């Protein structure tokens, strides 16, 4: 991790601690939970690993196992913490209901599910297939978000509401993407490489399905309940089943 990246995550951690301290002073009853979840830890990596373990594990042994995997991933690849910082900041920027960092860290299951996936992805690419799939299975069972460890997801991603989201193997999702509830993104055939590729800044509305060997261009918008099985040009909005284009920056048509 670069010095700049370290500075960014350290600064974010200090902001989170200050928010937790203020919240604890305002609500002493809630204070113990904040102390146990945030203030007891020395850095963001430790707090996030513990949060993943608490959310995925159903008992003390399972919680310790998930926490241990997460700690090892963050220790071995510190850039995961920088990416997690970017994901958290993205929520604060794009969710009009909040302006702080502490609420999505503690209460947004989509954030925890995404960070659990980042650990599973790290495990998958180091040959720990069973452990990676265990993370996927538990995130699906407990958080209702199923992301295959072989998917690829950029930074600044926001899973809004995060219920019923399914992202298949080899799907590629770019930076700054927002995905609402009940979205499916995956293959239409048995060929493993024929999965969707989602560009930067794409917005995917609730209930949408994006299927097959297709590309969604940067900053495109996919409307609620839209079924996309063909390429969507950059900047266009796709609506309906089958998808049709509207609001394109220049004349375009579904391939």
Buried (B, 14 or more C-beta within 10 A) or exposed (E): BEEEBEEBBBEBBEBBBEBBBEBBEEEEEEBEBBEEBBBEBEBBBBBBBBBBBBBBBEEEEBBEBBBEBBBBBBEEBBBBBBBBBBBBBBBBEBBEEBEBBBBBBBEBBBBBBBBBBBBBBBBBEBEBEEBBBBBBEBBBEBBBBBBBBBBBBBBBBBBBBBBBBBBBBBBBBBBBBBBBBBBBBBBEEEEEEBBBBBBBBBBBBBBBBBBBBBBBBBBBBBBBBBBBBBBBBBBBBBBEEEBBBEEBEEEBEBE
